[in-house]
């Protein structure tokens, strides 16, 4: 099961947060639906956001990314895949060669 985690940040603190079910590739629709449920305007996706989301599975929208004025400083979204394996490589310093 995959989810999209949406956080509204104000003064460096999470003011509101929400998770919605989301498949990879449907993040825009899930974000639009979550924004409607939280009663905040949907942000404008820029190339920067596309690149960040594709590479890191997370991106942030500043207040400038919204057409309407918002009561928070930043919106952060992150794709959470519960079935995904860890994406980090094993640390070679911990490989003791079978000892």
N, C-alpha and C positions, 0 to 999 in steps of 0.2 A: 504494500500500500504506500502510495506517495502522497505527500502533502506539501502545501505551500504555506510558509510561516510569514505572516505580515506583522510588522512592528511599527508603531507610530512613536517616534522619539521626540521628546520635548525636554529641553534643558538637560541633555545627556542621560535621561531616564526614559524607560519604557512607559509611555502614557497609556497605550492600549495595545493589545496583541490578539491575534486570531490565527487559527490554522484552518485550512480548507483542503478537502481532497482534491488532488490535481495529478494528472498524468503529464509526463514529460512532453512538452510541445503545446500544452493547453494552458500555460501559465498566464497568458493575457486574459483569457476568459475567466479563469479562476480569480485573478486579481480584480477584474471588473466586478465580479459577483461579490467578492469580499468587501470591496469599497462601497458597494451598494448597501450591504448588510451593516457596515460600520458608519454609514452616512457621511462619507468623505468623498471628494471628487477623485476620479481616476486620473493617474498621472500620464504624462506624455512619454512614450517609449522613444528614446533616442538611440543612435548607433552605439553610444557608450554603454547604455544599459544592456543592449543586445549582446555586446561583446563580453561584458562582465558576467552576465547570466550564463552565457554559453561556456565560458572558461571556468568560473568559480561556483556556479549554481547559486549565486546571490548577487544582488545589486541594491543600490540606494537611490532614492529620488529626493532631491532637495525641494524646498518650497518653490523654487523657480520652475520646477517640472510640472506644476499645476496651473491650469488656466484660472481657477478661482483661488481666492485666498484661503489658507488653511491655518488651523490653530496649533500645528506642530512644526518642528524644525526639519524633520526628515522622516521618510518612510523607507524602511528596509524590508526586502523580501528575500526569502531563502527557500530553496527547494530541498525538502527532506525526503530521502528515499530509505524507507525502513528495511528494504530487502537488499540494498546495495552493500557490497563488501567495502571494507576500508579502502580508500583510494591512495593511501600512503604506502610507499615501498618499505619493506623491512629494513631496519637499520643494520648496516654491515658490521658495525662495532659490536653488536650483540651476537654475531654468528661466531661460535667458538669451534666450529669444525667437528661437531659430534662429541666433544669432551663432556 
